[in-house]
Amino acid sequence: MTTAGSDPAGRTRPVDVLRKALGDELLAGQVAVVLAPPGVGKTAVLVHVAIAAMQEGTSVLHVAVGDTVEHVRAHYDQAFAVLGVTGSARTALERHRMVHSHGAAGFDVAALRAHIELLANAGAFTAGMVVVDGLDGESVRANAAQLATLASDLGVPLWVTMRLLTDVIPPEVRAAGTVGLRLTPRDGSVYLSVLRDGGETPLDLALTPDALLIAAHRLGEHRPGLVASDITLYSGGAKGSEEAFGELAARYGLTEVSFTFPGQKMSRTVGARELSARELEAGNVSMEDVSRRLSRTYSTEGTLIRKVLQTLWHIVSRAQKVFVVGQIQPDDTVVGGTGWSVELARMWNKDLWVYDTARQAWYHWSGGAWVPGEPRIDALHVAGTGTRKLDDGSRAALEALFARSFGA
């Protein structure tokens, strides 16, 4: 089995685990399904699968159902950074990749087949692997047999992600002769099982959220058995909200990890962890994309704001639950650079709460709107960030959050 795409930090990638369990290579003409609840890491796994194939000279067509090309490329950018693939090596790999965006409604295998043929005939791009990302359970059930036929006709492996909301794998998926990987979130990690020959084999392996590049899972309900000493708070140690989160974490016995970078001024240094240049690069962002998402302009030249945003990437990526102090705007974004943490949390389907400093109340992101509520700290990994100008009302709200979660 090739190790060309091994993580320089020595972490095991899902693609390596699956390929080994399947006897190295996924056979041409097979369908592999990556099953998991929303927000667990299906796209990240698929991106690693694609990159592993690209490193072996295989051309990959990545079909994003209900997502934009820019968003998919951002996932690849993050994976390339973590794997240390840069410069000409990255350029060479990207020549083997084509990203196609497909509308969320009415996924059609016949249309996909026609698009693949068009790329081969008119675009001189012959896919040696096809990945289809973003299908729900019903779409996979309805198209399982057709996807298997397409993979067989093309003679290429075809990977599909499937949002699985229950533990039951649809019989249509098994009947189509698929193999695959189930991702199961539990206790802050992601556990893997291989699906093959009608059975399911758990693997003795757990992946961390940062290895998958996104959150392991969401925890929306209070866990009575969880105590403060079990919990890790990720923050940046900056003046204001982050400093207050850290002080409260110390008071109640949470573990603190405060990400920083060379030259950053920290008001709280407990648990400080300085990010290396490689680690900062993993959280690299397009300033144009940030400006577009937050509906405001950020300089493309400034290095400080870029490093701050890269640091927020590390803070949010490790957390299952994210708490932010800021002001929610009419367009649902949050004021200031800290608004990027909100965008990352929404993009990665985190359990996200914002204390609105204008309305003096907590709001939860439901997936489509901000809903008022009363949060608790009830996940193993949480993030705390927000405005540097923390007023008395916001400080009291944070104190009440900790008291509510752990008792006064």
C-alpha atoms as a printed R data frame, in Angstrom:
    type eleno elety resid chain resno       x      y       z
1   ATOM     1    CA   MET     A     1   0.000  0.000   0.000
2   ATOM     2    CA   THR     A     2   1.337  3.405  -0.886
3   ATOM     3    CA   THR     A     3   2.350  5.833   1.815
4   ATOM     4    CA   ALA     A     4   2.765  8.796  -0.510
5   ATOM     5    CA   GLY     A     5   0.042 10.756   1.220
6   ATOM     6    CA   SER     A     6   0.943 10.005   4.812
7   ATOM     7    CA   ASP     A     7   0.354 12.803   7.286
8   ATOM     8    CA   PRO     A     8   3.724 14.317   8.262
9   ATOM     9    CA   ALA     A     9   2.564 14.320  11.889
10  ATOM    10    CA   GLY     A    10   2.241 10.538  11.738
11  ATOM    11    CA   ARG     A    11  -1.546 10.404  12.063
12  ATOM    12    CA   THR     A    12  -3.518  7.646  10.356
13  ATOM    13    CA   ARG     A    13  -5.786  8.723   7.540
14  ATOM    14    CA   PRO     A    14  -9.206  7.126   7.010
15  ATOM    15    CA   VAL     A    15  -8.308  6.256   3.414
16  ATOM    16    CA   ASP     A    16  -5.268  4.235   4.525
17  ATOM    17    CA   VAL     A    17  -7.334  2.320   7.085
18  ATOM    18    CA   LEU     A    18 -10.050  1.469   4.589
19  ATOM    19    CA   ARG     A    19  -7.696  0.436   1.805
20  ATOM    20    CA   LYS     A    20  -5.796 -1.851   4.158
21  ATOM    21    CA   ALA     A    21  -9.016 -3.406   5.423
22  ATOM    22    CA   LEU     A    22 -10.186 -3.988   1.847
23  ATOM    23    CA   GLY     A    23  -6.911 -5.603   0.823
24  ATOM    24    CA   ASP     A    24  -5.133 -2.481  -0.441
25  ATOM    25    CA   GLU     A    25  -6.875 -1.114  -3.535
26  ATOM    26    CA   LEU     A    26 -10.571 -0.486  -4.034
27  ATOM    27    CA   LEU     A    27 -11.425 -2.475  -7.146
28  ATOM    28    CA   ALA     A    28 -12.348 -0.753 -10.374
29  ATOM    29    CA   GLY     A    29 -16.097 -0.883 -10.832
30  ATOM    30    CA   GLN     A    30 -16.878 -0.935  -7.116
31  ATOM    31    CA   VAL     A    31 -18.923  1.598  -5.165
32  ATOM    32    CA   ALA     A    32 -17.638  2.690  -1.758
33  ATOM    33    CA   VAL     A    33 -20.000  4.552   0.551
34  ATOM    34    CA   VAL     A    34 -18.875  6.775   3.429
35  ATOM    35    CA   LEU     A    35 -21.756  6.859   5.929
36  ATOM    36    CA   ALA     A    36 -22.065  9.228   8.886
37  ATOM    37    CA   PRO     A    37 -24.407 11.723  10.521
38  ATOM    38    CA   PRO     A    38 -24.215 15.353   9.368
39  ATOM    39    CA   GLY     A    39 -21.053 17.216  10.319
40  ATOM    40    CA   VAL     A    40 -18.898 14.206  11.213
41  ATOM    41    CA   GLY     A    41 -16.333 14.357   8.416
42  ATOM    42    CA   LYS     A    42 -17.562 12.632   5.260
43  ATOM    43    CA   THR     A    43 -16.272 15.313   2.895
44  ATOM    44    CA   ALA     A    44 -12.876 15.382   4.606
45  ATOM    45    CA   VAL     A    45 -12.559 11.606   4.206
46  ATOM    46    CA   LEU     A    46 -13.561 11.846   0.564
47  ATOM    47    CA   VAL     A    47 -10.977 14.568  -0.063
48  ATOM    48    CA   HIS     A    48  -8.237 12.386   1.448
49  ATOM    49    CA   VAL     A    49  -9.366  9.473  -0.724
50  ATOM    50    CA   ALA     A    50  -9.186 11.704  -3.795
51  ATOM    51    CA   ILE     A    51  -5.752 13.084  -2.924
52  ATOM    52    CA   ALA     A    52  -4.375  9.571  -2.348
53  ATOM    53    CA   ALA     A    53  -5.569  8.619  -5.851
54  ATOM    54    CA   MET     A    54  -4.199 11.825  -7.388
55  ATOM    55    CA   GLN     A    55  -0.785 11.117  -5.838
56  ATOM    56    CA   GLU     A    56  -0.771  7.846  -7.779
57  ATOM    57    CA   GLY     A    57  -1.530  9.613 -11.061
58  ATOM    58    CA   THR     A    58  -5.270  8.918 -11.132
59  ATOM    59    CA   SER     A    59  -7.547 11.676 -12.399
60  ATOM    60    CA   VAL     A    60 -10.447 12.357 -10.021
61  ATOM    61    CA   LEU     A    61 -13.837 13.889 -10.758
62  ATOM    62    CA   HIS     A    62 -15.295 15.347  -7.550
63  ATOM    63    CA   VAL     A    63 -19.048 15.954  -7.809
64  ATOM    64    CA   ALA     A    64 -20.372 18.210  -5.041
65  ATOM    65    CA   VAL     A    65 -24.142 17.874  -4.598
66  ATOM    66    CA   GLY     A    66 -25.631 21.065  -3.193
67  ATOM    67    CA   ASP     A    67 -22.235 22.703  -2.585
68  ATOM    68    CA   THR     A    68 -20.090 25.226  -4.419
69  ATOM    69    CA   VAL     A    69 -16.843 24.568  -6.242
70  ATOM    70    CA   GLU     A    70 -15.147 27.175  -4.051
71  ATOM    71    CA   HIS     A    71 -16.204 25.388  -0.854
72  ATOM    72    CA   VAL     A    72 -14.947 22.037  -2.126
73  ATOM    73    CA   ARG     A    73 -11.629 23.561  -3.146
74  ATOM    74    CA   ALA     A    74 -11.315 25.012   0.361
75  ATOM    75    CA   HIS     A    75 -11.496 21.451   1.745
76  ATOM    76    CA   TYR     A    76  -8.686 20.432  -0.622
77  ATOM    77    CA   ASP     A    77  -6.655 23.500   0.352
78  ATOM    78    CA   GLN     A    78  -6.893 22.523   4.019
79  ATOM    79    CA   ALA     A    79  -5.991 18.894   3.294
80  ATOM    80    CA   PHE     A    80  -3.000 19.893   1.154
81  ATOM    81    CA   ALA     A    81  -1.767 22.145   3.961
82  ATOM    82    CA   VAL     A    82  -2.075 19.429   6.616
83  ATOM    83    CA   LEU     A    83  -0.313 16.915   4.344
84  ATOM    84    CA   GLY     A    84   2.447 19.423   3.568
85  ATOM    85    CA   VAL     A    85   1.730 19.430  -0.180
86  ATOM    86    CA   THR     A    86   2.738 22.836  -1.552
87  ATOM    87    CA   GLY     A    87   4.162 24.604  -4.589
88  ATOM    88    CA   SER     A    88   4.788 22.644  -7.773
89  ATOM    89    CA   ALA     A    89   3.829 19.342  -6.118
90  ATOM    90    CA   ARG     A    90   0.380 20.699  -5.341
91  ATOM    91    CA   THR     A    91   0.016 22.189  -8.842
92  ATOM    92    CA   ALA     A    92   0.888 18.831 -10.377
93  ATOM    93    CA   LEU     A    93  -1.750 17.063  -8.277
94  ATOM    94    CA   GLU     A    94  -4.461 19.591  -9.092
95  ATOM    95    CA   ARG     A    95  -4.038 18.806 -12.793
96  ATOM    96    CA   HIS     A    96  -5.538 15.424 -11.931
97  ATOM    97    CA   ARG     A    97  -8.671 16.888 -10.343
98  ATOM    98    CA   MET     A    98 -11.917 18.270 -11.711
99  ATOM    99    CA   VAL     A    99 -14.608 19.680  -9.385
100 ATOM   100    CA   HIS     A   100 -18.220 19.826 -10.546
101 ATOM   101    CA   SER     A   101 -21.073 21.398  -8.589
102 ATOM   102    CA   HIS     A   102 -24.491 19.722  -8.825
103 ATOM   103    CA   GLY     A   103 -27.730 21.219  -7.534
104 ATOM   104    CA   ALA     A   104 -29.102 19.733  -4.314
105 ATOM   105    CA   ALA     A   105 -32.460 18.857  -5.878
106 ATOM   106    CA   GLY     A   106 -32.991 15.981  -8.281
107 ATOM   107    CA   PHE     A   107 -29.641 14.210  -8.373
108 ATOM   108    CA   ASP     A   108 -29.601 12.172 -11.582
109 ATOM   109    CA   VAL     A   109 -27.105  9.399 -12.360
110 ATOM   110    CA   ALA     A   110 -27.892  9.670 -16.076
111 ATOM   111    CA   ALA     A   111 -26.915 13.346 -16.010
112 ATOM   112    CA   LEU     A   112 -23.723 12.433 -14.150
113 ATOM   113    CA   ARG     A   113 -22.908  9.840 -16.796
114 ATOM   114    CA   ALA     A   114 -23.459 12.403 -19.548
115 ATOM   115    CA   HIS     A   115 -21.201 14.898 -17.783
116 ATOM   116    CA   ILE     A   116 -18.408 12.321 -17.446
117 ATOM   117    CA   GLU     A   117 -18.683 11.522 -21.147
118 ATOM   118    CA   LEU     A   118 -18.603 15.219 -22.047
119 ATOM   119    CA   LEU     A   119 -15.450 15.760 -20.006
120 ATOM   120    CA   ALA     A   120 -13.779 12.816 -21.733
121 ATOM   121    CA   ASN     A   121 -14.826 13.754 -25.270
122 ATOM   122    CA   ALA     A   122 -14.663 17.548 -25.198
123 ATOM   123    CA   GLY     A   123 -12.453 18.325 -22.237
124 ATOM   124    CA   ALA     A   124  -9.773 15.645 -22.619
125 ATOM   125    CA   PHE     A   125 -10.343 14.660 -18.964
126 ATOM   126    CA   THR     A   126 -10.840 10.967 -18.336
127 ATOM   127    CA   ALA     A   127 -11.800 10.225 -14.749
128 ATOM   128    CA   GLY     A   128 -10.045  7.268 -13.154
129 ATOM   129    CA   MET     A   129 -12.063  7.772  -9.967
130 ATOM   130    CA   VAL     A   130 -15.380  9.492  -9.330
131 ATOM   131    CA   VAL     A   131 -16.466 10.839  -5.952
132 ATOM   132    CA   VAL     A   132 -20.006 12.064  -5.286
133 ATOM   133    CA   ASP     A   133 -20.354 14.117  -2.121
134 ATOM   134    CA   GLY     A   134 -23.482 15.421  -0.398
135 ATOM   135    CA   LEU     A   135 -26.212 12.831  -0.995
136 ATOM   136    CA   ASP     A   136 -28.825 12.147   1.649
137 ATOM   137    CA   GLY     A   137 -30.023  8.669   2.547
138 ATOM   138    CA   GLU     A   138 -33.019  8.731   0.211
139 ATOM   139    CA   SER     A   139 -30.898  9.768  -2.788
140 ATOM   140    CA   VAL     A   140 -28.424  6.953  -2.171
141 ATOM   141    CA   ARG     A   141 -31.226  4.406  -1.751
142 ATOM   142    CA   ALA     A   142 -32.914  5.551  -4.943
143 ATOM   143    CA   ASN     A   143 -29.708  5.555  -6.980
144 ATOM   144    CA   ALA     A   144 -27.645  2.738  -5.438
145 ATOM   145    CA   ALA     A   145 -28.176  0.281  -8.284
146 ATOM   146    CA   GLN     A   146 -27.595  2.921 -10.963
147 ATOM   147    CA   LEU     A   147 -24.403  4.119  -9.266
148 ATOM   148    CA   ALA     A   148 -23.130  0.540  -9.172
149 ATOM   149    CA   THR     A   149 -23.910  0.144 -12.877
150 ATOM   150    CA   LEU     A   150 -22.132  3.416 -13.675
151 ATOM   151    CA   ALA     A   151 -19.014  2.357 -11.775
152 ATOM   152    CA   SER     A   152 -19.032 -1.007 -13.550
153 ATOM   153    CA   ASP     A   153 -19.547  0.541 -17.007
154 ATOM   154    CA   LEU     A   154 -16.769  3.079 -16.470
155 ATOM   155    CA   GLY     A   155 -14.475  0.516 -14.866
156 ATOM   156    CA   VAL     A   156 -13.495  2.957 -12.110
157 ATOM   157    CA   PRO     A   157 -14.008  3.084  -8.339
158 ATOM   158    CA   LEU     A   158 -16.879  5.365  -7.352
159 ATOM   159    CA   TRP     A   159 -17.034  6.879  -3.863
160 ATOM   160    CA   VAL     A   160 -20.233  8.290  -2.396
161 ATOM   161    CA   THR     A   161 -20.965 10.055   0.874
162 ATOM   162    CA   MET     A   162 -24.286  9.406   2.547
163 ATOM   163    CA   ARG     A   163 -25.884 11.254   5.449
164 ATOM   164    CA   LEU     A   164 -27.004  8.506   7.814
165 ATOM   165    CA   LEU     A   165 -29.373  9.594  10.583
166 ATOM   166    CA   THR     A   166 -29.935  6.120  12.094
167 ATOM   167    CA   ASP     A   167 -27.817  3.026  12.715
168 ATOM   168    CA   VAL     A   168 -29.630  1.107   9.985
169 ATOM   169    CA   ILE     A   169 -27.872  0.877   6.616
170 ATOM   170    CA   PRO     A   170 -30.479  0.793   3.817
171 ATOM   171    CA   PRO     A   171 -30.812 -2.681   2.249
172 ATOM   172    CA   GLU     A   172 -30.656 -1.094  -1.221
173 ATOM   173    CA   VAL     A   173 -27.130  0.080  -0.420
174 ATOM   174    CA   ARG     A   174 -26.017 -3.397   0.657
175 ATOM   175    CA   ALA     A   175 -27.811 -5.023  -2.295
176 ATOM   176    CA   ALA     A   176 -25.847 -2.875  -4.723
177 ATOM   177    CA   GLY     A   177 -22.683 -4.697  -3.667
178 ATOM   178    CA   THR     A   178 -21.101 -1.663  -2.091
179 ATOM   179    CA   VAL     A   179 -18.234 -1.537   0.350
180 ATOM   180    CA   GLY     A   180 -17.474  1.373   2.568
181 ATOM   181    CA   LEU     A   181 -16.700  3.091   5.781
182 ATOM   182    CA   ARG     A   182 -19.004  4.075   8.626
183 ATOM   183    CA   LEU     A   183 -17.941  7.031  10.797
184 ATOM   184    CA   THR     A   184 -19.371  6.951  14.323
185 ATOM   185    CA   PRO     A   185 -18.878  9.964  16.630
186 ATOM   186    CA   ARG     A   186 -18.388  9.146  20.301
187 ATOM   187    CA   ASP     A   187 -16.723 10.945  23.222
188 ATOM   188    CA   GLY     A   188 -14.931 13.521  21.116
189 ATOM   189    CA   SER     A   189 -13.475 11.073  18.576
190 ATOM   190    CA   VAL     A   190 -14.600  9.368  15.378
191 ATOM   191    CA   TYR     A   191 -14.614  5.558  15.301
192 ATOM   192    CA   LEU     A   192 -14.487  3.580  12.065
193 ATOM   193    CA   SER     A   193 -16.134  0.401  10.817
194 ATOM   194    CA   VAL     A   194 -15.543 -1.261   7.463
195 ATOM   195    CA   LEU     A   195 -18.586 -2.451   5.487
196 ATOM   196    CA   ARG     A   196 -17.838 -5.453   3.290
197 ATOM   197    CA   ASP     A   197 -19.507 -8.666   2.121
198 ATOM   198    CA   GLY     A   198 -22.740 -7.793   3.915
199 ATOM   199    CA   GLY     A   199 -21.046 -7.438   7.293
200 ATOM   200    CA   GLU     A   200 -19.561 -4.665   9.392
201 ATOM   201    CA   THR     A   201 -16.156 -4.875  11.083
202 ATOM   202    CA   PRO     A   202 -15.222 -2.290  13.732
203 ATOM   203    CA   LEU     A   203 -11.640 -1.103  13.517
204 ATOM   204    CA   ASP     A   204  -9.466 -0.591  16.565
205 ATOM   205    CA   LEU     A   205  -8.893  3.054  15.698
206 ATOM   206    CA   ALA     A   206 -10.248  6.452  16.633
207 ATOM   207    CA   LEU     A   207  -9.622  9.654  14.716
208 ATOM   208    CA   THR     A   208  -9.376 13.103  16.271
209 ATOM   209    CA   PRO     A   209 -11.399 16.044  14.924
210 ATOM   210    CA   ASP     A   210  -8.322 17.826  13.561
211 ATOM   211    CA   ALA     A   211  -7.233 14.673  11.675
212 ATOM   212    CA   LEU     A   212 -10.561 14.835   9.848
213 ATOM   213    CA   LEU     A   213 -10.194 18.612   9.459
214 ATOM   214    CA   ILE     A   214 -13.658 19.220  10.894
215 ATOM   215    CA   ALA     A   215 -15.632 18.574  14.027
216 ATOM   216    CA   ALA     A   216 -16.060 14.998  15.129
217 ATOM   217    CA   HIS     A   217 -19.702 15.517  16.069
218 ATOM   218    CA   ARG     A   218 -22.245 17.786  17.623
219 ATOM   219    CA   LEU     A   219 -23.502 17.459  21.183
220 ATOM   220    CA   GLY     A   220 -26.688 19.403  21.674
221 ATOM   221    CA   GLU     A   221 -27.957 17.771  24.842
222 ATOM   222    CA   HIS     A   222 -26.658 18.134  28.367
223 ATOM   223    CA   ARG     A   223 -24.568 15.177  29.544
224 ATOM   224    CA   PRO     A   224 -25.153 14.727  33.284
225 ATOM   225    CA   GLY     A   225 -22.112 12.459  33.722
226 ATOM   226    CA   LEU     A   226 -19.676 14.987  32.272
227 ATOM   227    CA   VAL     A   227 -17.610 16.900  34.831
228 ATOM   228    CA   ALA     A   228 -15.546 20.040  34.349
229 ATOM   229    CA   SER     A   229 -12.204 18.242  34.593
230 ATOM   230    CA   ASP     A   230 -13.153 16.126  31.531
231 ATOM   231    CA   ILE     A   231 -13.523 19.200  29.331
232 ATOM   232    CA   THR     A   232 -10.962 21.101  27.261
233 ATOM   233    CA   LEU     A   233 -11.501 24.759  26.395
234 ATOM   234    CA   TYR     A   234  -9.833 26.003  23.209
235 ATOM   235    CA   SER     A   235  -9.250 29.715  22.947
236 ATOM   236    CA   GLY     A   236  -6.682 32.332  21.967
237 ATOM   237    CA   GLY     A   237  -5.914 34.061  25.258
238 ATOM   238    CA   ALA     A   238  -6.711 37.493  23.837
239 ATOM   239    CA   LYS     A   239  -7.991 40.389  25.923
240 ATOM   240    CA   GLY     A   240 -11.719 40.456  26.559
241 ATOM   241    CA   SER     A   241 -13.884 37.423  25.848
242 ATOM   242    CA   GLU     A   242 -11.095 34.868  25.500
243 ATOM   243    CA   GLU     A   243  -9.428 36.043  28.690
244 ATOM   244    CA   ALA     A   244 -12.758 35.771  30.532
245 ATOM   245    CA   PHE     A   245 -13.410 32.268  29.163
246 ATOM   246    CA   GLY     A   246  -9.950 31.229  30.383
247 ATOM   247    CA   GLU     A   247 -10.405 32.682  33.864
248 ATOM   248    CA   LEU     A   248 -13.713 30.877  34.268
249 ATOM   249    CA   ALA     A   249 -12.226 27.633  32.924
250 ATOM   250    CA   ALA     A   250  -9.514 27.841  35.590
251 ATOM   251    CA   ARG     A   251 -12.063 28.580  38.297
252 ATOM   252    CA   TYR     A   252 -14.150 25.523  37.438
253 ATOM   253    CA   GLY     A   253 -11.276 23.150  36.599
254 ATOM   254    CA   LEU     A   254 -11.425 22.852  32.808
255 ATOM   255    CA   THR     A   255  -8.237 22.206  30.822
256 ATOM   256    CA   GLU     A   256  -7.129 25.239  28.811
257 ATOM   257    CA   VAL     A   257  -5.442 25.268  25.406
258 ATOM   258    CA   SER     A   258  -4.722 28.769  24.081
259 ATOM   259    CA   PHE     A   259  -3.447 28.862  20.514
260 ATOM   260    CA   THR     A   260  -1.072 31.663  19.610
261 ATOM   261    CA   PHE     A   261   1.506 32.587  16.987
262 ATOM   262    CA   PRO     A   262   4.871 34.386  17.086
263 ATOM   263    CA   GLY     A   263   4.374 38.075  17.852
264 ATOM   264    CA   GLN     A   264   0.808 37.786  19.140
265 ATOM   265    CA   LYS     A   265   0.009 39.640  22.371
266 ATOM   266    CA   MET     A   266  -1.813 37.396  24.829
267 ATOM   267    CA   SER     A   267  -3.603 38.608  27.945
268 ATOM   268    CA   ARG     A   268  -3.830 35.050  29.280
269 ATOM   269    CA   THR     A   269  -1.002 32.590  28.703
270 ATOM   270    CA   VAL     A   270  -2.254 29.542  30.651
271 ATOM   271    CA   GLY     A   271  -2.107 26.541  28.331
272 ATOM   272    CA   ALA     A   272  -0.440 28.590  25.594
273 ATOM   273    CA   ARG     A   273   0.475 26.603  22.494
274 ATOM   274    CA   GLU     A   274   2.353 28.408  19.750
275 ATOM   275    CA   LEU     A   275   1.380 27.295  16.259
276 ATOM   276    CA   SER     A   276   4.192 26.559  13.826
277 ATOM   277    CA   ALA     A   277   4.296 27.991  10.313
278 ATOM   278    CA   ARG     A   278   3.065 24.649   8.946
279 ATOM   279    CA   GLU     A   279   0.199 24.547  11.427
280 ATOM   280    CA   LEU     A   280  -0.798 28.124  10.611
281 ATOM   281    CA   GLU     A   281  -0.792 27.217   6.943
282 ATOM   282    CA   ALA     A   282  -3.304 24.441   7.686
283 ATOM   283    CA   GLY     A   283  -5.783 27.155   8.614
284 ATOM   284    CA   ASN     A   284  -4.959 29.330   5.632
285 ATOM   285    CA   VAL     A   285  -7.872 31.254   4.174
286 ATOM   286    CA   SER     A   286  -8.601 33.410   1.197
287 ATOM   287    CA   MET     A   287  -9.108 36.963   2.417
288 ATOM   288    CA   GLU     A   288 -11.465 37.483  -0.514
289 ATOM   289    CA   ASP     A   289 -13.553 34.531   0.702
290 ATOM   290    CA   VAL     A   290 -13.579 35.877   4.253
291 ATOM   291    CA   SER     A   291 -14.655 39.299   2.989
292 ATOM   292    CA   ARG     A   292 -17.421 37.746   0.900
293 ATOM   293    CA   ARG     A   293 -18.741 35.540   3.698
294 ATOM   294    CA   LEU     A   294 -18.709 38.339   6.275
295 ATOM   295    CA   SER     A   295 -19.926 41.036   3.835
296 ATOM   296    CA   ARG     A   296 -17.037 43.327   4.717
297 ATOM   297    CA   THR     A   297 -13.597 44.053   3.331
298 ATOM   298    CA   TYR     A   298 -10.370 42.641   4.720
299 ATOM   299    CA   SER     A   299  -6.959 43.489   3.311
300 ATOM   300    CA   THR     A   300  -5.337 40.812   1.182
301 ATOM   301    CA   GLU     A   301  -1.897 42.040   2.241
302 ATOM   302    CA   GLY     A   302  -2.108 42.194   6.038
303 ATOM   303    CA   THR     A   303  -0.375 39.291   7.767
304 ATOM   304    CA   LEU     A   304  -1.680 39.904  11.306
305 ATOM   305    CA   ILE     A   305  -5.372 39.499  10.514
306 ATOM   306    CA   ARG     A   306  -4.565 36.448   8.394
307 ATOM   307    CA   LYS     A   307  -2.750 34.816  11.324
308 ATOM   308    CA   VAL     A   308  -5.641 35.647  13.627
309 ATOM   309    CA   LEU     A   309  -8.063 33.954  11.216
310 ATOM   310    CA   GLN     A   310  -5.729 30.966  10.850
311 ATOM   311    CA   THR     A   311  -5.639 30.661  14.646
312 ATOM   312    CA   LEU     A   312  -9.444 30.746  14.807
313 ATOM   313    CA   TRP     A   313  -9.422 27.815  12.373
314 ATOM   314    CA   HIS     A   314  -7.470 25.758  14.916
315 ATOM   315    CA   ILE     A   315  -9.680 26.860  17.815
316 ATOM   316    CA   VAL     A   316 -12.946 26.009  16.080
317 ATOM   317    CA   SER     A   317 -11.783 22.860  14.271
318 ATOM   318    CA   ARG     A   318 -11.030 21.093  17.540
319 ATOM   319    CA   ALA     A   319 -14.282 21.960  19.285
320 ATOM   320    CA   GLN     A   320 -17.585 20.134  19.281
321 ATOM   321    CA   LYS     A   321 -19.376 23.121  20.755
322 ATOM   322    CA   VAL     A   322 -18.535 26.761  20.045
323 ATOM   323    CA   PHE     A   323 -19.361 29.799  22.211
324 ATOM   324    CA   VAL     A   324 -18.861 33.294  20.803
325 ATOM   325    CA   VAL     A   325 -19.477 36.735  22.300
326 ATOM   326    CA   GLY     A   326 -20.353 39.292  19.622
327 ATOM   327    CA   GLN     A   327 -23.076 41.159  17.827
328 ATOM   328    CA   ILE     A   328 -25.286 39.356  15.312
329 ATOM   329    CA   GLN     A   329 -25.955 41.360  12.158
330 ATOM   330    CA   PRO     A   330 -29.155 41.357  10.031
331 ATOM   331    CA   ASP     A   331 -27.382 39.107   7.499
332 ATOM   332    CA   ASP     A   332 -26.728 36.544  10.304
333 ATOM   333    CA   THR     A   333 -22.964 37.199  10.420
334 ATOM   334    CA   VAL     A   334 -21.207 38.460  13.548
335 ATOM   335    CA   VAL     A   335 -19.311 41.731  13.804
336 ATOM   336    CA   GLY     A   336 -15.502 41.798  13.592
337 ATOM   337    CA   GLY     A   337 -12.780 39.271  12.924
338 ATOM   338    CA   THR     A   338 -14.310 36.929  15.482
339 ATOM   339    CA   GLY     A   339 -17.162 36.558  13.021
340 ATOM   340    CA   TRP     A   340 -14.885 34.166  11.128
341 ATOM   341    CA   SER     A   341 -15.161 31.678  14.016
342 ATOM   342    CA   VAL     A   342 -18.936 31.806  13.563
343 ATOM   343    CA   GLU     A   343 -18.630 31.189   9.819
344 ATOM   344    CA   LEU     A   344 -16.305 28.235  10.378
345 ATOM   345    CA   ALA     A   345 -18.660 26.779  12.984
346 ATOM   346    CA   ARG     A   346 -21.625 27.097  10.636
347 ATOM   347    CA   MET     A   347 -19.669 25.701   7.682
348 ATOM   348    CA   TRP     A   348 -18.556 22.702   9.750
349 ATOM   349    CA   ASN     A   349 -21.987 22.156  11.319
350 ATOM   350    CA   LYS     A   350 -20.835 22.821  14.886
351 ATOM   351    CA   ASP     A   351 -23.126 23.223  17.866
352 ATOM   352    CA   LEU     A   352 -22.881 27.026  17.793
353 ATOM   353    CA   TRP     A   353 -23.976 29.620  20.368
354 ATOM   354    CA   VAL     A   354 -23.499 33.392  20.215
355 ATOM   355    CA   TYR     A   355 -24.110 35.801  23.066
356 ATOM   356    CA   ASP     A   356 -25.475 38.875  21.291
357 ATOM   357    CA   THR     A   357 -24.022 41.911  23.061
358 ATOM   358    CA   ALA     A   358 -26.720 44.205  21.647
359 ATOM   359    CA   ARG     A   359 -29.709 42.084  22.669
360 ATOM   360    CA   GLN     A   360 -27.998 40.732  25.808
361 ATOM   361    CA   ALA     A   361 -29.125 37.170  25.154
362 ATOM   362    CA   TRP     A   362 -27.799 33.824  23.901
363 ATOM   363    CA   TYR     A   363 -28.736 32.591  20.415
364 ATOM   364    CA   HIS     A   364 -28.261 29.142  18.905
365 ATOM   365    CA   TRP     A   365 -27.682 28.572  15.175
366 ATOM   366    CA   SER     A   366 -30.392 26.132  14.087
367 ATOM   367    CA   GLY     A   367 -28.977 25.631  10.601
368 ATOM   368    CA   GLY     A   368 -31.078 28.377   9.065
369 ATOM   369    CA   ALA     A   369 -31.732 30.980  11.749
370 ATOM   370    CA   TRP     A   370 -30.649 32.281  15.162
371 ATOM   371    CA   VAL     A   371 -32.914 30.926  17.895
372 ATOM   372    CA   PRO     A   372 -32.848 32.262  21.477
373 ATOM   373    CA   GLY     A   373 -31.934 29.742  24.152
374 ATOM   374    CA   GLU     A   374 -29.957 28.934  27.280
375 ATOM   375    CA   PRO     A   375 -26.769 26.953  26.551
376 ATOM   376    CA   ARG     A   376 -24.696 24.647  28.710
377 ATOM   377    CA   ILE     A   377 -21.105 23.494  28.449
378 ATOM   378    CA   ASP     A   378 -21.815 19.818  27.838
379 ATOM   379    CA   ALA     A   379 -19.212 18.605  25.350
380 ATOM   380    CA   LEU     A   380 -15.680 17.290  25.852
381 ATOM   381    CA   HIS     A   381 -14.153 19.889  23.537
382 ATOM   382    CA   VAL     A   382 -15.463 23.464  23.488
383 ATOM   383    CA   ALA     A   383 -14.259 26.745  22.012
384 ATOM   384    CA   GLY     A   384 -14.615 30.160  23.619
385 ATOM   385    CA   THR     A   385 -13.889 33.357  21.734
386 ATOM   386    CA   GLY     A   386 -15.393 36.734  20.954
387 ATOM   387    CA   THR     A   387 -15.048 40.486  21.182
388 ATOM   388    CA   ARG     A   388 -12.082 42.098  22.926
389 ATOM   389    CA   LYS     A   389 -14.401 44.760  24.362
390 ATOM   390    CA   LEU     A   390 -16.261 42.704  26.944
391 ATOM   391    CA   ASP     A   391 -18.971 44.670  28.763
392 ATOM   392    CA   ASP     A   392 -20.365 43.881  32.216
393 ATOM   393    CA   GLY     A   393 -23.524 42.256  30.846
394 ATOM   394    CA   SER     A   394 -21.539 39.876  28.634
395 ATOM   395    CA   ARG     A   395 -19.166 39.017  31.455
396 ATOM   396    CA   ALA     A   396 -22.139 38.203  33.699
397 ATOM   397    CA   ALA     A   397 -23.586 36.004  30.938
398 ATOM   398    CA   LEU     A   398 -20.360 33.986  30.756
399 ATOM   399    CA   GLU     A   399 -20.286 33.559  34.517
400 ATOM   400    CA   ALA     A   400 -23.901 32.375  34.433
401 ATOM   401    CA   LEU     A   401 -23.038 29.917  31.623
402 ATOM   402    CA   PHE     A   402 -20.354 28.246  33.722
403 ATOM   403    CA   ALA     A   403 -22.466 28.276  36.893
404 ATOM   404    CA   ARG     A   404 -25.405 26.752  34.996
405 ATOM   405    CA   SER     A   405 -23.163 24.062  33.546
406 ATOM   406    CA   PHE     A   406 -21.203 23.061  36.623
407 ATOM   407    CA   GLY     A   407 -23.039 24.531  39.616
408 ATOM   408    CA   ALA     A   408 -22.157 27.666  41.556
